[in-house]
Amino acid sequence: MLREEEHYEVLIIGAGISGTALAYELARYTDIEKIGIIEKYEDVATLNSKGTSNSQTIHVGDIETNYTLEKAAITKRTAKMVEKYCLQYHYENEIIFSHQKMALGIGEKEVEFLLHRYEEFSELFPYLEVWDKEKLKELEPKVVFDENGNERPETIVGVGATGEWTTVDYGKMSKSFIENAQKEPNTTVDISFNSQVIKIERDTKRGYAVHTKDAVYYADFVIANAGAHSLYLAHQMGHGLDFACLPIAGSFYLTNQMMLNGKVYMIQNPKLPFAALHGDPDVLANGNTRFGPTALMLPKLERYKKGTYWDFWKTLRLDGRVIKALWDLIKDSDIRNYIFRNFMFEVPWLNKVLFLKDARKIVPSLQKSEFKYAKGFGGVRPQVINKREKKLMLGEASINTEKGIIFNMTPSPGATSCLGNAERDLRYIVQYLGKNFDEQKFKDELTEGEYCVLPEPVEAELEHVNEIRAQIKATHERYYQDIEAGKPAEHFWDKPFSNIKRKKK
Ligand SMILES: Cc1cc2nc3c(=O)[nH]c(=O)nc-3n(C[C@H](O)[C@H](O)[C@H](O)COP(=O)(O)OP(=O)(O)OC[C@H]3O[C@@H](n4cnc5c(N)ncnc54)[C@H](O)[C@@H]3O)c2cc1C
C-alpha cells in the first residue's frame, strides 16, 4: 500500500503487464530503492493483460505473417525474455505453456507466399518446419478434413514448430512480477489498488505530484503504463497532442471441446494492424478451442467496465487530421469490408453465422452448434493515430517527454514485449535519475545474446523449400493419375481446378 504524501523514486501508473514488468526489472536490476504502483481497479491485470482478455500468444514473429524480418528479429529478442523469465522461476504449465503452432496457407497463392516466407525466415527461426497436407493430417487433422471426413479441396501448407513455448497467462505473469519484485532485498515496492490517477502536476521541489481522488503521492520519475488512459493523462499535461487513440475491441468465440492441438494462425492482411484470425487451445478453458479475435471500433477505452465514453472522445481529439486518417482507412475496400464484417460479428445470431464462415477456413468441419460467443472474453487495443502523418500506427507508442515522465500505449503484441519495453524505459530512468543498472545480471537472466543481426539467405534452405514444392506437385500428379486409372476420389469434383483438368481430356 502506498503511503500518502510519500516520495517515491519511481511511480508507475497501471498494474497491467507493462507496469508490473517495469516494477520487476527496476527492483531486480537497478539500485532504485522506492517504487510505487497506482492501480485504478481492485487487482493486478483486470483489463487487457488478464488471461481471458488477450490471445495468450507469445508473438515471436515466426508465424505472424505481417512481421517483416527486421521486426521479427527484434520481437524474437523480447519474446525470448518472457520465456526466460518464466523458466527462471519454474512457471512451466502454470504461467507458460507449450503447444505446436503454425501459420496456415490455404490455396496456391497463400501456399506460395508461406513457402517464400519460410525461405526468408528460416535462418532467424531454424526450428520452423513446413508441413504438407499429409503431415497436417497427423499433427492437426481438423484443419484437413470436413464434416464428412473428406479432405478439404484446396492445397494447404502449414509453416510452424513443435516443442516451443507458445502460450502465456499474462494475468498470472503480471501477478508474479509484483510478487517477485516485492521479494527483492533493498527495494520497497508499494502498490495501491482502487486508486485512479486523476491528475499529474509538475512539482518544482519534488519532481511530480500524482493525484488520486483521496491522496497525493510524489515521485522523481513517473511512468504511465495505463493503456489508452496513458494518452488521456498525457493530453491533460499538454503532451502527445499529435496522437489520438482509436480503441479497437477484440472478441472471441469458444468451442465446447478441444478441436485444435496447437495455435493455427491464418495469413495476415498486411494492411490491418491486428493479429490474423486464429484458433488455439485456451489455457483457461480446459484447452477448448478459442477462435478470434475480432476487431471492432468501440467509443470507450475499457471493455466490460462502466463509463470511459467521455475519456474516448477526449483521447480521440477529433479534428480534420483524425478524420483524414479514418477516411484513408475506410477508402480502402479491404479495410472497409473488414470493419463492416467485424461490426456484424457483434450482432447476436448473425455473428455466429458469419463467424462460422471465417472459422471454417481453419476447421472446415466446424458446426454452428459447436461454438459460442465467448462472453466476458476479449479486451481493447489502444491503436494510436499519428495526427501529423494522418495515419493509424501499427504498433506501440511511447511518449518520452525527456522531463522525467513517460506515457506508454501498448496494443498487441504489448504483452509479449512487456519485458523489452520495460528494458527501454529502465535504461532511460536510471540515466535520468543517476542510478545503476546491473546489465550483466539482466543479460544473463533475460536474454540469449543479441538477435538483431539479420541473417543472409541460405542456399540450403532454398533447396529444402524446392523439395517441398516438388512434393506438393508430386502429390497432385499422383492424385490425377489415380483419376486417370479410373478410381477418382469421392471429393474429386469438389476440387476447384477439377474442371480445368476435365477440359483437357
Ligand atoms: C483481443 C486482444 C488480443 C490480444 N492478444 C495478444 C497476444 O496474444 N499476445 C500479446 O503479446 N498481446 C496481445 N494483446 C495485447 C496485450 O493484451 C496488451 O498489449 C497488454 O495487455 C497491455 O498491457 P498494459 O499493462 O500496457 O495495459 P493494460 O493491461 O490495459 O493495463 C493498464 C492498467 O492501467 C490501469 N489504469 C488505467 N488508467 C489508470 C489511472 N488513471 N490510474 C491508475 N491506473 C490506471 C488499468 O486499470 C490497468 O490495470 C491482445 C490484446 C487484445 C485486446
The ligand as an SDF file (V2000), in Angstrom:
LIG
                    3D

 53 58  0  0  0  0  0  0  0  0999 V2000
   -8.1950   -9.1050  -28.1530 C   0  0  0  0  0  0  0  0  0  0  0  0
   -6.7570   -8.9100  -27.7950 C   0  0  0  0  0  0  0  0  0  0  0  0
   -5.8360   -9.9100  -28.0570 C   0  0  0  0  0  0  0  0  0  0  0  0
   -4.5000   -9.7320  -27.7230 C   0  0  0  0  0  0  0  0  0  0  0  0
   -3.6260  -10.7600  -27.8880 N   0  0  0  0  0  0  0  0  0  0  0  0
   -2.3310  -10.6320  -27.5300 C   0  0  0  0  0  0  0  0  0  0  0  0
   -1.4390  -11.7180  -27.6130 C   0  0  0  0  0  0  0  0  0  0  0  0
   -1.8170  -12.8320  -27.9490 O   0  0  0  0  0  0  0  0  0  0  0  0
   -0.1450  -11.5140  -27.2940 N   0  0  0  0  0  0  0  0  0  0  0  0
    0.3180  -10.3000  -26.8830 C   0  0  0  0  0  0  0  0  0  0  0  0
    1.5090  -10.1590  -26.6420 O   0  0  0  0  0  0  0  0  0  0  0  0
   -0.5280   -9.2390  -26.7550 N   0  0  0  0  0  0  0  0  0  0  0  0
   -1.8260   -9.3920  -27.0400 C   0  0  0  0  0  0  0  0  0  0  0  0
   -2.7020   -8.3480  -26.8800 N   0  0  0  0  0  0  0  0  0  0  0  0
   -2.1970   -7.0780  -26.3850 C   0  0  0  0  0  0  0  0  0  0  0  0
   -1.9720   -7.1110  -24.8800 C   0  0  0  0  0  0  0  0  0  0  0  0
   -3.0600   -7.7000  -24.2230 O   0  0  0  0  0  0  0  0  0  0  0  0
   -1.7240   -5.7100  -24.3730 C   0  0  0  0  0  0  0  0  0  0  0  0
   -0.7340   -5.1020  -25.1840 O   0  0  0  0  0  0  0  0  0  0  0  0
   -1.2410   -5.6760  -22.9470 C   0  0  0  0  0  0  0  0  0  0  0  0
   -2.0870   -6.4140  -22.0970 O   0  0  0  0  0  0  0  0  0  0  0  0
   -1.1410   -4.2410  -22.4810 C   0  0  0  0  0  0  0  0  0  0  0  0
   -0.7360   -4.2330  -21.1550 O   0  0  0  0  0  0  0  0  0  0  0  0
   -0.6990   -2.8850  -20.3550 P   0  0  0  0  0  0  0  0  0  0  0  0
   -0.2070   -3.2080  -18.9970 O   0  0  0  0  0  0  0  0  0  0  0  0
    0.0480   -1.8780  -21.1330 O   0  0  0  0  0  0  0  0  0  0  0  0
   -2.2090   -2.3880  -20.3510 O   0  0  0  0  0  0  0  0  0  0  0  0
   -3.4640   -2.9570  -19.5340 P   0  0  0  0  0  0  0  0  0  0  0  0
   -3.3830   -4.4040  -19.3460 O   0  0  0  0  0  0  0  0  0  0  0  0
   -4.6520   -2.4050  -20.1990 O   0  0  0  0  0  0  0  0  0  0  0  0
   -3.2670   -2.3080  -18.1070 O   0  0  0  0  0  0  0  0  0  0  0  0
   -3.3930   -0.9230  -17.8930 C   0  0  0  0  0  0  0  0  0  0  0  0
   -3.6440   -0.7360  -16.4090 C   0  0  0  0  0  0  0  0  0  0  0  0
   -3.6760    0.6440  -16.1080 O   0  0  0  0  0  0  0  0  0  0  0  0
   -4.7230    0.8820  -15.1980 C   0  0  0  0  0  0  0  0  0  0  0  0
   -5.1370    2.3000  -15.2950 N   0  0  0  0  0  0  0  0  0  0  0  0
   -5.7170    2.9170  -16.3530 C   0  0  0  0  0  0  0  0  0  0  0  0
   -5.9230    4.2040  -16.0770 N   0  0  0  0  0  0  0  0  0  0  0  0
   -5.4760    4.4160  -14.8240 C   0  0  0  0  0  0  0  0  0  0  0  0
   -5.4390    5.5330  -13.9640 C   0  0  0  0  0  0  0  0  0  0  0  0
   -5.8940    6.7270  -14.3710 N   0  0  0  0  0  0  0  0  0  0  0  0
   -4.9420    5.3830  -12.7260 N   0  0  0  0  0  0  0  0  0  0  0  0
   -4.4650    4.1780  -12.2930 C   0  0  0  0  0  0  0  0  0  0  0  0
   -4.4760    3.0900  -13.0760 N   0  0  0  0  0  0  0  0  0  0  0  0
   -4.9740    3.2000  -14.3190 C   0  0  0  0  0  0  0  0  0  0  0  0
   -5.8070   -0.0760  -15.6250 C   0  0  0  0  0  0  0  0  0  0  0  0
   -6.7500   -0.2930  -14.6230 O   0  0  0  0  0  0  0  0  0  0  0  0
   -4.9840   -1.3080  -15.9800 C   0  0  0  0  0  0  0  0  0  0  0  0
   -4.8060   -2.1550  -14.8950 O   0  0  0  0  0  0  0  0  0  0  0  0
   -4.0590   -8.5060  -27.1660 C   0  0  0  0  0  0  0  0  0  0  0  0
   -4.9880   -7.5050  -26.8820 C   0  0  0  0  0  0  0  0  0  0  0  0
   -6.3250   -7.7030  -27.1730 C   0  0  0  0  0  0  0  0  0  0  0  0
   -7.3210   -6.6500  -26.7990 C   0  0  0  0  0  0  0  0  0  0  0  0
  1  2  1  0
  2  3  1  0
  2 52  2  0
  3  4  2  0
  4  5  1  0
  4 50  1  0
  5  6  2  0
  6  7  1  0
  6 13  1  0
  7  8  2  0
  7  9  1  0
  9 10  1  0
 10 11  2  0
 10 12  1  0
 12 13  2  0
 13 14  1  0
 14 15  1  0
 14 50  1  0
 15 16  1  0
 16 17  1  0
 16 18  1  0
 18 19  1  0
 18 20  1  0
 20 21  1  0
 20 22  1  0
 22 23  1  0
 23 24  1  0
 24 25  2  0
 24 26  1  0
 24 27  1  0
 27 28  1  0
 28 29  2  0
 28 30  1  0
 28 31  1  0
 31 32  1  0
 32 33  1  0
 33 34  1  0
 33 48  1  0
 34 35  1  0
 35 36  1  0
 35 46  1  0
 36 37  1  0
 36 45  1  0
 37 38  2  0
 38 39  1  0
 39 40  1  0
 39 45  2  0
 40 41  1  0
 40 42  2  0
 42 43  1  0
 43 44  2  0
 44 45  1  0
 46 47  1  0
 46 48  1  0
 48 49  1  0
 50 51  2  0
 51 52  1  0
 52 53  1  0
M  END
$$$$
